[in-house]
Amino acid sequence: MKKWLFHGGSAFCELLAFLATAIVFSVIIVAISYAYLDSPKEKQLKREISQLTLQYEILQQRFVQVGLVLQDIQHRDDNIYRVIFEAEPIPTSIREAGYGGIDKYKALEGTDNADLIIETTRKLDKLTKQMYVQSKSFDEIVELAKDKSHMLASIPAIQPISNKDLTRIASGFGFRIHPIYKTTKMHEGIDFTAPIGTDIYATGNGVVKFIEYDSRGYGNHVIISHGFGYETLYGHMSKINVRPGQKVNRGDIIGIVGSTGTSTAPHLHYEVIKQGNKINPINFFYNDLTAEEYEKMIEISSQSNQSFD
């Protein structure tokens, strides 16, 4: 009996030892599995993460591509379309202006991958703003295109003195010797020499903005507003045939040549002003001159001589 109990107890101990060993090995196997082998759920999540990562990279590439296309459109808009229709380019400060306030992305903070989400959202907002600005620019270009005929009729495009009445161009645009003070001074227009009484023509459609009778400076002179940022000035007139607010068309006689104000001989001082800046009128006679005549006028007007005013 005692022998049987002894053998039974030994077998029981062996069983416990086996079970303990099995449990230890099971724990080790499970630990290794969790450490190095993915569960079906983990495998699925990793596949989803991989797909999302790929989609994010594709999205970033598309952001870059859309940005490049938009930059090309902006360049064409500023340097082709807006140039054709005499419109100022859109300032970079407006194109690159921020979108929303500093707290716009606060709601996205504190989440998983917050930096990634905020940066992507910021890029999308910037593209959205730039596309909106470009859309408004195209709206303006469309209106300018519709108004093209009116613009072409308004922009100065002829000489204010007819060639048959023109004696010569006494002085062009640039630094010239002042006839009275004998110092070099910027001459901001072109002097057309012609006899007193010679007709002076409006060089584009517009409205008479200003008239002044003066014994100094420009003397009796007229300023016409042509719209589209253009104005023209006609100085030293002996007689003015228009009144403020009067509409005029290209070729209308607005007065006659004189020598009033600071003038040393009968002539017309003519200026072209764009967006408040005085520019060379030589570029605005294309309706009157042949290519040869135009080149000759450029040569004469560029000579460093003495002005008449």
ABEGO torsion letter per residue (X at the ends): XAAAAAAAAAAAAAAAAAAAAAAAAAAAAAAAAAAABBBAAAAAAAAAAAAAAAAAAAAAAAAAAAAAAAAAAAAAAAAAAAAAAGBBBBBAAAAABBBEBAAAAAAABGBBGAAAAAAAAAAAAAAAAAAAAAAAAAAAAAAAAAAAAAAAAABBABBABBAAABABBABBBEBBBBAAAGBBBBBABBBBBBBBGBBBBBABBEBBABBBBBABEAEBBBBBBAEGGBBBBBBGBABBABBBGBBBBBGBBAEBBBABEBBABBBBBBBBBBGGBBBBAAAAAAAABBAAAAAAAAAAAABBBBBAX
